[in-house]
Amino acid sequence: MCDYRFEITVKIMKRTVNYLKGILKCIFLLLFFTSSAQINNNKVIAVKNTLNFPRNELISIPYRDFLKLVGRNTKQFRVLSKDSGKQYPYQLELLGKGEPQNVLILVDIPAKAEIQLLIETGRPDSIPAKTYARYVPERMDDFAWENDVVAFRMYGKALEGTKGDAQGLDIWVKRTNDLIIDKWYKSEDYHKDYGEGLDYYAVGQTLGAGDAAPYFDGEVRYPKHYREYEILDKGPLRTTFRLDFEPWKVGDSDVSVRKTISLDAGSQLNQISLNFDIEGRDELTIAAGIARRAGGEVLDKHKEGLFGYWEPQHKDDGITGVGLVFDKPVDSVKHEESQYLALFQVKSATPVRYFTGGAWNKAGRIQSASDWLTYLEQYKAILENPLEIKIN
C-alpha cells in the first residue's frame, strides 16, 4: 500500500515538473520573440562625416519622417549610440508652431567617420539648457541671447536718443559653459570679468559684431532699433527668434526688415535670415559689418564667402575675434574708418541668410587669428558638406 502511494506521488511530481518545464519554455520563447521584435523594431539612423576634422553639431530630421522610426505619434523617445549605448540629446523644434516640425539631435563625429543612432521609445535623460533668449525690459528694451560659449544682444526702442545709444550687434564674451544672461543683467555689473567673462565690446555707431543694414549712396542707412520680437524656439539646443523693424527711408524707398536669428549649442556663430521689404525696388545692396579698431588682423576671404577680424588686445580684457560666413562669395569688402563692410545684394521679399558671431581668446577654445580663420573655414566647409543622414 505504501509502495503504491509512493508511485502515485512520484508520478504527480514528474507531471508537475514537466508542467513547470513547459511553462518556463513558453516564458522563455515569449521573452525571446519579444526581445527579437524589440531589436527588429529599433530603427537606425546612420550619420556620416565626410570631412577631415571632427564635428559636433545638430542634425535636423523632419518630425513626420521621424515618426516612422518610433511608429507612433510620441514625444517620448531615446536616441542612443548603437555601439556604446550612450544617449544623444535632442530637441523638438517648433519654429513658432504648435506641433514639432523637426527633431534636432546633437551629435559628435570623428573625422571621416560614421556613427549609428538607435531610436527607441521611452523617457530620455534630462539635459541642461545650452541656449537661451529673452526680451530685457529692465535694460532699455534689450533683446539678449546666448549659448554655452558666447552671448549677444540687440538694442531696443528705449535706448534710442540716449547718451549710450548704439546701432549694431553686441557680443558678450564668456569662459563658462553656464548661461549667464539673467545673472549678469541682475548684477548690473558685467563690464568687469569676475571669472565668467564680460561685456567689453564697443559697438557705437557701427554694425558691431556682424549686423546688417542697407548700403546706399556710399553709406550705411541704419534703421531704428527693433520694435517687435517673437521667440520661435526656446532651446535647449537651438534658440530661434524674430526681430521686426519698422519702415525707414533708404533713398526714395521705404524699407523694412525682419531678422530671424538662430543660435545652436556650441556654435560661435549665429545664423541670420534677412527678409527685406523694399518699396519701389527689386534689389538693394546690404552691408554686413564688423566694428574696426586701431590694429588687429584682417582675415579677408570674401571671394570664398568669409571675412574675419582678429581685434587687437584690449587692456587686460583679452582679444575678440569676429567673423562673417556667407553661402556665396561676397561682392566686395569696404574698409571704412570705423568698420569693415561686406557688401551683397538682396531681392525684395526674398530671404537671404548669412552667419556671424565671435570668439574670445581667454575662453581657451580659439586663441589666435590663425585659430579663428581655421574655425571660419571649417564652418564654411560644414555648410557646403552637411552630415550625410540615412535612415534604415
C-alpha positions as CSV (number, residue, x, y, z in Angstrom):
1,M,0.0,0.0,0.0
2,C,2.8,2.4,0.9
3,D,4.7,1.5,-2.3
4,Y,1.6,2.2,-4.4
5,R,1.1,5.6,-2.7
6,F,4.8,6.4,-3.3
7,E,4.5,5.6,-7.0
8,I,1.4,7.9,-7.3
9,T,3.3,10.7,-5.5
10,V,6.3,10.3,-7.8
11,K,4.1,10.3,-10.9
12,I,2.4,13.5,-9.7
13,M,5.8,15.2,-9.0
14,K,7.1,14.2,-12.5
15,R,4.0,15.6,-14.2
16,T,4.3,18.8,-12.1
17,V,8.0,19.2,-13.1
18,N,7.1,18.6,-16.8
19,Y,4.3,21.1,-16.5
20,L,6.6,23.7,-14.9
21,K,9.2,23.0,-17.6
22,G,6.6,23.6,-20.2
23,I,5.6,26.9,-18.6
24,L,9.3,28.0,-18.4
25,K,9.8,27.1,-22.0
26,C,6.8,29.2,-23.0
27,I,8.0,32.1,-20.9
28,F,11.5,31.8,-22.5
29,L,10.1,31.7,-26.0
30,L,7.8,34.7,-25.2
31,L,10.8,36.7,-23.9
32,F,12.9,35.6,-26.9
33,F,10.4,36.7,-29.5
34,T,9.5,39.9,-27.6
35,S,13.3,40.7,-27.4
36,S,13.7,39.9,-31.1
37,A,10.7,42.1,-32.0
38,Q,12.2,44.9,-29.9
39,I,15.5,44.6,-31.7
40,N,13.8,44.3,-35.1
41,N,11.6,47.3,-34.4
42,N,14.5,49.5,-33.3
43,K,15.3,51.9,-36.1
44,V,18.8,53.1,-37.0
45,I,20.0,56.4,-38.3
46,A,23.4,56.4,-39.9
47,V,25.2,59.8,-39.8
48,K,28.4,60.2,-41.8
49,N,31.1,62.9,-41.6
50,T,32.9,63.2,-45.0
51,L,35.3,66.0,-43.8
52,N,38.8,65.6,-42.4
53,F,38.1,67.1,-39.0
54,P,35.7,66.1,-36.1
55,R,32.3,67.7,-35.9
56,N,29.9,68.5,-33.0
57,E,26.7,69.9,-34.4
58,L,22.9,69.5,-34.7
59,I,21.4,67.3,-37.3
60,S,17.8,68.0,-38.3
61,I,15.2,65.4,-39.3
62,P,11.6,66.3,-40.3
63,Y,9.3,65.3,-37.5
64,R,6.9,63.5,-39.8
65,D,9.8,61.3,-41.1
66,F,10.9,60.7,-37.6
67,L,7.5,59.4,-36.6
68,K,8.1,56.5,-38.9
69,L,11.0,55.5,-36.8
70,V,9.1,55.3,-33.5
71,G,6.0,54.0,-35.1
72,R,3.5,56.3,-33.5
73,N,2.9,60.0,-32.5
74,T,5.1,60.3,-29.5
75,K,7.3,62.9,-28.0
76,Q,9.0,60.4,-25.6
77,F,11.9,58.5,-27.2
78,R,15.6,58.0,-26.7
79,V,18.4,58.4,-29.2
80,L,21.3,56.0,-28.4
81,S,24.6,55.1,-29.8
82,K,24.3,51.7,-31.4
83,D,27.8,50.9,-30.3
84,S,28.2,52.3,-26.8
85,G,24.6,52.8,-25.7
86,K,25.2,56.4,-24.7
87,Q,22.3,58.8,-25.1
88,Y,22.4,61.8,-27.5
89,P,20.5,64.9,-26.5
90,Y,17.7,66.1,-28.8
91,Q,15.2,68.9,-29.2
92,L,11.8,69.0,-30.9
93,E,12.0,72.2,-33.0
94,L,8.7,74.1,-33.2
95,L,9.6,77.1,-35.3
96,G,6.8,79.0,-33.6
97,K,4.1,76.4,-34.4
98,G,2.0,74.3,-32.1
99,E,3.4,70.9,-33.2
100,P,7.0,69.8,-33.7
101,Q,8.5,70.5,-37.2
102,N,11.9,68.9,-36.8
103,V,13.9,66.7,-34.5
104,L,17.3,68.2,-33.7
105,I,19.9,65.8,-32.4
106,L,23.3,66.9,-31.1
107,V,25.9,64.5,-32.4
108,D,29.7,64.3,-32.3
109,I,31.5,62.5,-35.0
110,P,35.2,62.0,-35.6
111,A,36.8,62.9,-38.9
112,K,35.9,60.7,-41.9
113,A,33.7,58.5,-39.7
114,E,30.2,57.3,-39.4
115,I,28.0,56.8,-36.3
116,Q,24.8,54.8,-35.9
117,L,22.0,56.1,-33.8
118,L,19.4,53.7,-32.4
119,I,15.9,55.1,-31.8
120,E,13.7,53.6,-29.1
121,T,10.6,54.7,-27.3
122,G,10.9,55.7,-23.6
123,R,11.7,58.7,-21.5
124,P,15.1,60.3,-22.3
125,D,17.6,61.6,-19.8
126,S,17.0,65.3,-18.9
127,I,19.6,67.7,-20.4
128,P,20.6,71.2,-19.2
129,A,19.7,74.1,-21.5
130,K,22.6,75.2,-23.7
131,T,20.8,78.1,-25.4
132,Y,18.5,80.8,-24.2
133,A,17.0,84.2,-25.3
134,R,14.7,86.8,-23.8
135,Y,13.4,90.3,-24.0
136,V,15.1,92.5,-21.3
137,P,12.7,95.4,-20.5
138,E,14.7,96.2,-17.4
139,R,17.7,97.3,-19.6
140,M,16.3,99.7,-22.2
141,D,14.4,97.0,-24.2
142,D,17.5,94.9,-25.0
143,F,16.9,91.6,-26.6
144,A,19.6,89.1,-25.5
145,W,20.5,85.6,-26.4
146,E,23.3,83.1,-25.7
147,N,24.6,79.5,-25.9
148,D,27.2,77.7,-23.8
149,V,30.1,79.6,-25.5
150,V,29.1,83.2,-26.3
151,A,26.3,85.7,-25.9
152,F,24.8,88.6,-27.9
153,R,22.2,91.4,-27.7
154,M,20.3,93.8,-30.0
155,Y,19.3,97.2,-28.7
156,G,15.7,98.2,-28.2
157,K,13.5,101.3,-28.6
158,A,14.2,102.7,-25.1
159,L,17.9,103.2,-26.0
160,E,17.2,105.5,-29.0
161,G,18.4,109.0,-28.5
162,T,20.1,108.3,-25.2
163,K,23.8,109.1,-24.4
164,G,24.7,105.4,-24.7
165,D,22.8,104.8,-28.0
166,A,24.4,102.3,-30.4
167,Q,23.5,100.7,-33.7
168,G,24.6,97.1,-34.3
169,L,25.0,93.7,-32.8
170,D,26.7,93.5,-29.4
171,I,28.7,90.5,-28.3
172,W,29.4,89.3,-24.7
173,V,32.5,87.1,-24.3
174,K,32.4,84.3,-21.8
175,R,34.6,81.5,-20.5
176,T,31.9,79.4,-18.7
177,N,29.5,77.0,-20.2
178,D,26.8,78.2,-17.9
179,L,24.0,80.5,-19.2
180,I,24.8,84.0,-17.8
181,I,22.3,86.5,-19.3
182,D,19.9,86.6,-16.3
183,K,22.7,86.6,-13.8
184,W,24.7,89.4,-15.4
185,Y,21.6,91.7,-16.0
186,K,20.6,91.2,-12.4
187,S,24.1,92.1,-11.1
188,E,24.2,95.2,-13.4
189,D,28.0,94.7,-13.2
190,Y,29.0,92.9,-16.4
191,H,31.7,95.2,-17.7
192,K,34.3,93.5,-15.5
193,D,35.4,89.9,-15.6
194,Y,34.8,88.0,-12.4
195,G,35.8,84.7,-13.9
196,E,32.9,84.1,-16.3
197,G,33.6,86.7,-18.9
198,L,32.3,90.3,-19.5
199,D,30.9,92.8,-22.0
200,Y,33.8,94.9,-23.2
201,Y,32.9,95.0,-26.9
202,A,32.3,98.6,-28.2
203,V,29.6,98.8,-30.9
204,G,28.9,102.6,-31.1
205,Q,27.7,103.9,-34.4
206,T,28.7,100.7,-36.3
207,L,27.1,97.4,-37.2
208,G,29.1,95.9,-34.4
209,A,29.7,92.1,-34.4
210,G,28.1,91.4,-37.8
211,D,24.7,93.1,-38.0
212,A,23.4,94.1,-41.5
213,A,21.7,97.2,-43.0
214,P,21.3,98.8,-46.4
215,Y,24.3,100.5,-48.0
216,F,23.1,103.3,-50.2
217,D,25.0,106.3,-51.8
218,G,28.2,105.3,-50.1
219,E,26.9,105.0,-46.5
220,V,25.1,102.6,-44.2
221,R,21.5,103.5,-43.7
222,Y,20.7,102.3,-40.2
223,P,17.1,101.5,-39.1
224,K,15.7,102.4,-35.8
225,H,16.1,99.7,-33.2
226,Y,13.8,96.6,-33.4
227,R,10.2,97.1,-32.5
228,E,8.7,93.6,-32.1
229,Y,10.1,90.2,-31.2
230,E,8.9,86.6,-31.2
231,I,10.7,83.6,-29.7
232,L,10.1,80.6,-32.0
233,D,12.2,78.1,-30.1
234,K,13.5,78.4,-26.5
235,G,16.1,75.6,-26.7
236,P,17.6,73.7,-25.1
237,L,19.9,73.0,-28.1
238,R,18.8,75.7,-30.5
239,T,17.2,79.0,-29.8
240,T,15.4,80.9,-32.7
241,F,13.6,84.2,-32.6
242,R,12.5,87.0,-34.9
243,L,13.1,90.8,-34.6
244,D,10.9,93.2,-36.7
245,F,12.0,96.7,-37.7
246,E,9.6,99.4,-38.7
247,P,10.0,101.0,-42.2
248,W,12.6,103.7,-42.8
249,K,13.7,105.7,-45.8
250,V,16.6,104.4,-48.0
251,G,16.8,106.9,-50.9
252,D,13.2,107.2,-52.2
253,S,12.2,103.8,-50.9
254,D,10.5,102.7,-47.7
255,V,12.4,99.7,-46.4
256,S,11.5,97.3,-43.6
257,V,13.2,94.1,-42.5
258,R,12.5,91.0,-40.4
259,K,15.6,89.3,-39.0
260,T,15.3,85.6,-37.9
261,I,18.2,84.5,-35.8
262,S,19.2,81.0,-34.6
263,L,22.0,80.0,-32.3
264,D,23.0,76.4,-31.7
265,A,24.7,74.8,-28.7
266,G,28.5,75.0,-29.0
267,S,28.5,77.4,-32.0
268,Q,30.4,80.6,-32.1
269,L,28.2,81.9,-35.0
270,N,24.5,82.8,-35.4
271,Q,22.5,82.1,-38.4
272,I,20.7,85.2,-39.5
273,S,18.0,85.3,-42.1
274,L,17.2,88.7,-43.6
275,N,13.9,89.4,-45.3
276,F,13.7,92.9,-46.7
277,D,10.6,94.6,-48.0
278,I,11.7,97.2,-50.4
279,E,9.1,99.6,-51.8
280,G,9.7,100.5,-55.4
281,R,12.8,98.5,-55.9
282,D,13.6,94.9,-56.8
283,E,17.0,94.8,-55.3
284,L,19.1,96.6,-52.6
285,T,22.8,96.5,-51.5
286,I,23.2,95.3,-48.0
287,A,26.3,95.6,-45.8
288,A,27.1,93.1,-43.0
289,G,29.6,95.0,-40.8
290,I,32.3,94.4,-38.2
291,A,33.5,97.3,-36.0
292,R,37.1,98.3,-36.7
293,R,39.8,99.0,-34.1
294,A,43.2,100.6,-34.2
295,G,45.2,97.5,-35.3
296,G,44.2,93.8,-35.4
297,E,44.4,91.3,-38.2
298,V,42.1,91.2,-41.1
299,L,41.1,87.7,-42.4
300,D,39.7,88.5,-45.8
301,K,38.5,85.6,-48.0
302,H,35.3,87.3,-49.2
303,K,35.7,85.7,-52.6
304,E,35.3,82.4,-50.8
305,G,32.4,83.7,-48.8
306,L,34.0,84.5,-45.5
307,F,35.5,87.5,-43.7
308,G,37.1,87.7,-40.3
309,Y,38.7,90.2,-38.0
310,W,41.0,89.4,-35.0
311,E,41.0,92.5,-32.9
312,P,44.0,94.0,-31.1
313,Q,44.5,93.3,-27.4
314,H,42.0,95.4,-25.3
315,K,43.8,96.2,-22.0
316,D,43.5,93.2,-19.6
317,D,40.2,92.1,-21.2
318,G,41.8,90.0,-24.0
319,I,41.1,89.7,-27.7
320,T,37.8,89.2,-29.5
321,G,37.6,87.7,-33.0
322,V,34.5,88.5,-35.1
323,G,33.6,86.8,-38.3
324,L,31.1,86.5,-41.2
325,V,30.3,83.5,-43.3
326,F,28.1,83.5,-46.4
327,D,26.6,80.8,-48.6
328,K,28.1,82.6,-51.7
329,P,31.0,84.8,-52.5
330,V,30.7,88.4,-51.3
331,D,30.7,91.2,-53.9
332,S,33.3,93.3,-52.1
333,V,34.6,94.5,-48.7
334,K,34.9,98.1,-47.9
335,H,37.5,99.2,-45.3
336,E,36.0,102.3,-43.6
337,E,37.5,104.2,-40.7
338,S,35.1,102.7,-38.1
339,Q,34.1,99.4,-39.6
340,Y,34.6,96.7,-42.3
341,L,31.6,96.3,-44.6
342,A,30.9,93.1,-46.6
343,L,28.5,94.0,-49.4
344,F,26.0,91.8,-51.1
345,Q,22.6,92.0,-52.9
346,V,19.2,91.1,-51.7
347,K,15.9,91.0,-53.5
348,S,12.7,92.3,-52.0
349,A,10.6,89.8,-50.0
350,T,13.3,87.1,-50.7
351,P,15.1,85.8,-47.6
352,V,18.8,85.6,-47.6
353,R,21.0,84.1,-44.8
354,Y,24.5,84.6,-43.5
355,F,26.3,83.7,-40.3
356,T,28.0,85.9,-37.8
357,G,29.5,85.8,-34.3
358,G,32.7,85.8,-32.4
359,A,35.2,84.2,-30.1
360,W,37.4,85.2,-27.2
361,N,41.0,84.2,-26.6
362,K,40.5,83.9,-22.9
363,A,37.9,81.2,-23.3
364,G,40.7,78.9,-24.4
365,R,39.0,77.4,-27.4
366,I,40.2,79.9,-30.1
367,Q,43.4,81.8,-29.1
368,S,44.8,83.3,-32.2
369,A,44.0,84.8,-35.6
370,S,45.1,81.5,-37.2
371,D,42.7,79.6,-34.9
372,W,39.9,81.9,-35.8
373,L,40.5,81.7,-39.5
374,T,40.5,77.9,-39.2
375,Y,37.2,77.9,-37.4
376,L,35.6,80.1,-40.0
377,E,37.0,78.0,-42.9
378,Q,35.7,74.8,-41.2
379,Y,32.3,76.4,-40.6
380,K,32.2,77.2,-44.3
381,A,33.2,73.7,-45.2
382,I,30.4,72.3,-42.9
383,L,27.8,74.5,-44.7
384,E,29.0,73.1,-48.1
385,N,29.2,69.5,-46.8
386,P,26.4,68.7,-44.4
387,L,26.4,65.5,-42.5
388,E,25.0,62.6,-44.6
389,I,22.0,61.1,-42.9
390,K,20.5,57.7,-43.9
391,I,17.5,56.1,-42.1
392,N,17.4,52.3,-42.0
